[in-house]
Amino acid sequence: MATLAEVAHALVSDRRGILAADESIGTMSARLEGVGVEPTDENRRAYRELIVTTPDLVDSVSGIILADDTLRQRLSNGRTFPEALADIGILAGIKVDTGAKPLAGASEEKVTEGLDGLRERVAEYVRLGATFAKWRAVLTIGGGRPSERSVRANAHALARYAGLCQEGGLVPIVEPEVLMDGAHSIAQCQQVTRAVLRSLFDELALMKVDLDGIILKPNMVVAGKDCPEQPAVDEVAQTTVDTLRETVPPSVPGIAFLSGGQSPELATRHLGAMQNCGELPWELTYSFGRALVGPALETWWGDEGNWRAAQRALSVRAVANAAAR
Ligand code: 13P
């Protein structure tokens, strides 16, 4: 059986990245409705089948993060999703948090929940075929946010999640997302991202999490989407890499970015530009959701006749991101 470090390395090596297909039932339903598809269990299942049966996906995707419902569903050929992924050489991951909820006393800020019963759920997910996990914390910029209390509460939860995953045999993807919502500058995003990552690595050390058996999934350092001054691609790349160099220990094997609402093309260009920012101690790759699958979803429209075209749309993004690496 592979060690945690071997799984973590496999997820970020060979110029491949991770595909996030772990939208909650609520989020996935909204995305389906957005393209005119009725948000039924079957349509959510069919859409995930479209993704995992995309030809040659293994050349650019090392792992796919699934949600609890998908992990228990089957493809048309009767295979479970983890079995189908194992058949084609892609690792199965599982989102284990139960969502971001209002933080007590600071209701405009959120803390991610899901620690209760997590040890038992991890054991079950391992039995179902998962090899890695994900937990996402969200932090907002603006109006004095994020507060230190939300930064620390989220870092604490992420570190306890990571410890439980490692104890149970899953590689934790540790995702502290500083959101793009708002009009803040890239400098403000850098300042907040730096503070969030410092707090996170303090907590990971406290909880004795093995850094060579995790993947960090951060936001890129960008300006808020309503900021009138949008930085150039090279500035985003350099500022992101500088921030990570200051905060992420070299023993972390890989950093896999979320796309966070950037257009698919821009997320890919940022990723590509970061590869030219000098020698780095970790692999830099993608763990995109929307920036990988958005075009496929918009092509599919729930119509069987668009199935192949939608898979081609996913392939185009996957191949472009692998090339950017
Ligand atoms: P996006 O790339 O769409 O931001 O999603 C990544 C993800 O997994 C969020 O948790």
Residues whose N, C-alpha, C, O or C-beta is under 5 A from the ligand:
A	BS01	13P	A20 R136 L258 S259 G260 G261 S287 F288 G289 R290 A291
